[in-house]
Structure formats: structure tokens, C-alpha cells
Amino acid sequence: MKYFDEEEKELIESYNRGEWKPIKKKNQKVYVKAAKESITKNKRINIRLTSKDYYDIQVKAVEEGIPYQTLISSIIHKYNKGELKPSQHKKAV
């Protein structure tokens, strides 16, 4: 389980303890639809980056072995979930 993050490990342990209950068949379609919509990437955005930031994100993506768009999407997702915090450093103007 070394490839799982803490949340995934907790889910696996919960499942193994028998804490999961099957859903009623009549509600299954609703849950399946909600799950599919939560992972479907259906919005496209355009952003402007400095050349340096663009290059740096591409380098990081290569290091992670993923496309740079996926890395950017992951960063945004983690920020929205509260897993990434804005920097506390203030730049002098």
C-alpha cells in the first residue's frame, strides 16, 4: 500500500473492517451518475503564464511522469480541497 495516500489508506482500512454497506438498487443510477460527473473534465480554460512558469511546470510534469495539463489540473483540485495553501510570503511592491 505504499502507493496510496492517507485518504486512500483510510478508505481501504474502512472497507476491510466491513464498514461499507451496499446501496439500494433504486438509488444506484443516481450515485453512478454523480460519480461520473465528478470525474468528467468538461470545462476548458485558457490562462497566461510567464515563459519561466510554463517551462517550470513542464519540467515538474516530466519529473512526475504526467502531462503538464494534468499537473496543473491536479494543483487546482488540491487547492480547492484545501490540501494546498496560498503562500504566506508577501512580496514588496
C-alpha positions in Angstrom: 0.0 0.0 0.0 3.0 2.3 -0.3 1.4 4.0 -3.4 -1.7 5.1 -1.6 -2.1 8.5 0.1 -3.5 8.8 3.6 -7.1 9.2 2.5 -6.9 6.2 0.2 -5.4 4.1 3.0 -8.2 5.1 5.4 -10.8 4.1 2.8 -9.2 0.7 2.3 -9.0 0.1 6.0 -12.6 1.1 6.5 -13.7 -1.3 3.7 -11.6 -4.1 5.2 -13.3 -3.5 8.6 -16.7 -4.1 7.0 -17.9 -0.5 7.4 -19.3 -0.2 3.9 -22.9 -1.1 3.2 -24.4 -1.8 -0.3 -26.7 0.8 -1.7 -30.3 0.1 -2.7 -30.7 -0.8 -6.3 -33.2 2.0 -6.9 -30.5 4.7 -5.9 -27.6 3.1 -7.8 -28.2 5.1 -11.0 -28.2 8.4 -9.2 -24.9 7.6 -7.4 -23.2 6.3 -10.6 -24.2 9.4 -12.5 -22.9 11.7 -9.7 -19.6 9.7 -9.6 -19.2 10.0 -13.4 -19.9 13.8 -13.3 -17.4 14.3 -10.5 -14.5 13.0 -12.6 -15.5 14.2 -16.0 -13.4 17.1 -17.1 -15.8 19.1 -19.1 -14.6 22.7 -18.8 -11.7 24.2 -20.7 -9.9 27.3 -19.6 -7.1 29.5 -21.0 -4.5 31.0 -18.8 -1.5 33.1 -19.4 1.8 32.2 -17.8 5.3 33.6 -17.9 7.7 31.6 -20.0 9.6 30.7 -16.9 6.4 29.4 -15.1 5.4 27.5 -18.2 8.8 25.9 -18.5 9.0 25.1 -14.8 5.6 23.4 -14.8 6.6 21.3 -17.8 9.8 20.2 -16.0 7.8 19.2 -12.9 5.3 17.3 -15.0 8.2 15.3 -16.7 9.6 14.6 -13.2 6.2 13.3 -12.1 5.7 11.4 -15.4 2.4 13.1 -16.2 1.2 15.6 -18.9 1.6 19.2 -17.7 -2.1 19.9 -18.1 -2.8 17.0 -15.7 -0.4 18.5 -13.2 -2.0 21.9 -13.4 -5.4 20.4 -13.0 -4.2 18.4 -10.0 -2.8 21.6 -8.4 -6.1 23.4 -8.8 -8.0 20.4 -7.5 -5.8 20.1 -4.4 -6.0 23.8 -3.7 -9.8 23.7 -3.9 -9.9 20.8 -1.5 -7.7 22.7 1.0 -4.7 20.5 0.5 -2.6 23.4 -0.9 -2.5 26.7 0.9 -1.5 30.1 -0.5 1.9 31.2 0.3 2.2 33.4 3.4 5.1 35.4 1.9 4.2 38.9 0.9 6.2 40.5 -1.9 7.4 44.0 -1.6 5.8 46.3 -4.2 
